[in-house]
Every structure is written in C-alpha cells, then in structure tokens.
Amino acid sequence: MKRTILATLTALAATAATEVPAAHASCRFLMPLGGGGNPVVSKRIGPDRLVGRTNWNTDFIVDRNFRRYRFFFTSASSERASFPVSGFMVFTDGSNLQVINETPTFEPGTGRMFGPFQAVPGKRTRLMNFRVGSSTTPAALGFSYRISVQGCD
C-alpha cells in the first residue's frame, strides 16, 4: 500500500514539474557550443566591452527536434545577487525568438527553471541561447552562476 501511494505521488510530482504525463516525459541536456563535454556551464559575469565580445552569451546545440525546452539557472555567488537573464530560441533560417527577459534575484546556491517553452511550429531550432549580463545592469558584474538547457519530447 505504501509503495503504491509513493509511486502515485512520484508520478504526480513528475507530471506537475514537466506539464506532461510522467510516462511521456523525456528530457535530455543540450551540450554547449564549444564546451568540454559537460552540459552545465559555469561562468562569472564579465564587463561590457567597447571592443571585442562579452562572455554573456552561451549557445546550446539543438541536434534534433524537441517539443519543448527548459532553461536552468543557479547562482554560484557567495551573496544575494540580481542576474539579468535572457533566453532565445535560434532557428535555422537565422531568426530568433526571445523567451526570457528578466532580472531575478537569487540567494547563494538557489536558482530556477525557466519554461518549458514550446517549439515553434514550422521552424527548426538550431540553438538555445542563454544570455546572462547586460550593460544596463553593471551591478551584476562579477557574480557567478551555472546554466544548462534541456530539450524535451
């Protein structure tokens, strides 16, 4: 009896967390472009630059079609911090869709999932872009974080 109740509660929790039945939920982490084989990327928000590129953008490769996508963010800073966060779906035709544009505040070691975001009908997603940093939020400079992205069926 206890085992049945536990199995039912586990299935309900999985359904609530993914918004699809647990038996049909299948997600996997996407690999970062140019990464070393680890799907979780650790970074520190670097300064804006007049010349050259910032370290604000991280692209995750979409190697097949998924029905939905989820972004994960965790603060790795030692103090409470606000993080300017943007997320984009980048398509094979060169267009993109912004799905996240927030500046949430996190305690050390806490974070959240953004999404799930549905695939766009008629478009093939090639990258999921996670951007953390902004020239309009210089107070975020130096804060550390971990990010990852999942594709789900």
C-alpha positions in Angstrom: 0.0 0.0 0.0 2.8 2.5 1.0 4.7 1.6 -2.2 1.6 2.3 -4.3 1.0 5.7 -2.7 4.6 6.6 -3.1 4.6 5.6 -6.7 1.4 7.7 -7.3 2.9 10.7 -5.5 6.1 10.4 -7.5 4.2 10.2 -10.8 2.1 13.3 -9.9 5.1 15.3 -9.0 6.8 14.4 -12.3 3.7 15.4 -14.2 3.4 18.7 -12.3 7.1 19.5 -12.9 7.0 18.9 -16.6 3.4 19.6 -17.5 3.2 16.3 -19.4 2.4 12.8 -18.1 5.4 11.2 -16.4 5.3 8.2 -18.8 5.7 10.5 -21.8 8.3 12.9 -20.3 11.7 12.5 -21.8 14.2 15.3 -21.5 17.9 15.5 -22.1 20.6 18.1 -21.5 21.8 20.0 -24.6 25.6 20.4 -25.0 27.1 24.0 -25.0 28.7 25.1 -28.2 32.5 24.8 -27.8 32.0 23.1 -24.4 34.2 20.4 -23.0 31.5 17.7 -22.8 29.8 19.0 -19.7 26.2 20.2 -20.2 26.4 22.5 -17.2 28.3 25.8 -17.9 29.8 27.8 -15.0 30.6 31.4 -15.6 31.1 34.8 -14.0 29.5 37.9 -15.4 32.3 39.8 -17.1 32.4 43.5 -18.0 30.9 45.2 -21.0 33.4 45.9 -23.7 33.9 48.7 -26.2 35.9 46.4 -28.4 35.6 42.7 -28.6 32.9 40.3 -27.2 31.5 39.9 -23.8 31.1 36.5 -22.1 27.4 37.0 -21.6 26.1 34.6 -24.3 26.2 30.8 -24.2 24.8 28.7 -27.0 23.5 25.2 -26.6 23.3 23.0 -29.6 19.9 21.6 -30.6 20.8 18.4 -32.5 17.3 17.2 -33.2 13.7 18.3 -32.9 12.2 18.6 -29.4 8.6 19.6 -28.4 9.7 21.9 -25.6 12.8 23.4 -24.0 13.7 24.3 -20.4 16.5 26.7 -19.2 18.1 26.1 -15.8 19.9 28.8 -13.8 21.7 28.5 -10.4 23.5 31.3 -8.6 27.1 30.3 -7.7 27.8 33.6 -5.9 28.6 33.9 -2.2 26.0 36.7 -1.7 22.5 37.6 -2.8 22.5 38.8 -6.4 20.4 40.0 -9.2 21.1 38.5 -12.6 20.0 39.9 -15.9 18.8 36.8 -17.8 17.7 36.5 -21.4 16.9 33.3 -23.4 16.4 32.9 -27.1 15.4 30.1 -29.5 17.6 30.5 -32.6 16.3 29.0 -35.8 17.9 27.6 -38.9 16.5 30.4 -41.0 18.6 32.9 -39.0 15.6 34.3 -37.0 15.2 34.0 -33.2 12.5 34.3 -30.5 13.2 35.8 -27.1 11.5 33.6 -24.4 13.2 35.0 -21.3 13.9 38.6 -20.3 14.1 39.0 -16.5 16.4 40.2 -13.7 15.6 37.8 -10.9 17.4 37.9 -7.5 18.8 34.7 -6.0 20.3 33.7 -2.7 23.6 31.8 -3.0 23.1 28.3 -4.3 19.5 28.9 -5.4 18.0 29.2 -8.8 15.1 28.2 -11.0 13.9 26.6 -14.2 12.6 28.9 -16.9 10.0 27.3 -19.2 9.0 24.9 -20.6 8.9 26.8 -23.9 7.1 25.1 -26.8 8.9 24.5 -30.1 7.7 26.9 -32.8 5.6 25.2 -35.5 7.2 25.4 -38.9 10.6 26.5 -37.5 13.6 24.3 -36.9 15.5 25.3 -33.7 19.3 25.0 -34.1 20.5 26.7 -30.9 19.2 27.8 -27.5 21.0 30.9 -26.4 21.3 31.8 -22.7 22.5 35.4 -22.0 23.4 36.4 -18.5 24.7 40.0 -18.3 23.7 43.5 -19.5 25.3 46.9 -20.0 22.2 48.3 -18.3 22.9 46.3 -15.1 26.5 46.9 -14.2 25.9 45.9 -10.6 25.8 42.3 -11.7 29.4 42.4 -12.7 31.4 39.6 -11.1 28.5 37.4 -10.0 28.9 33.7 -10.7 26.3 31.2 -12.0 25.7 27.8 -13.5 23.4 27.3 -16.5 22.1 24.4 -18.6 19.3 23.8 -21.1 17.2 20.7 -21.8 15.2 19.6 -24.8 12.1 17.6 -24.1 9.9 15.3 -26.2 
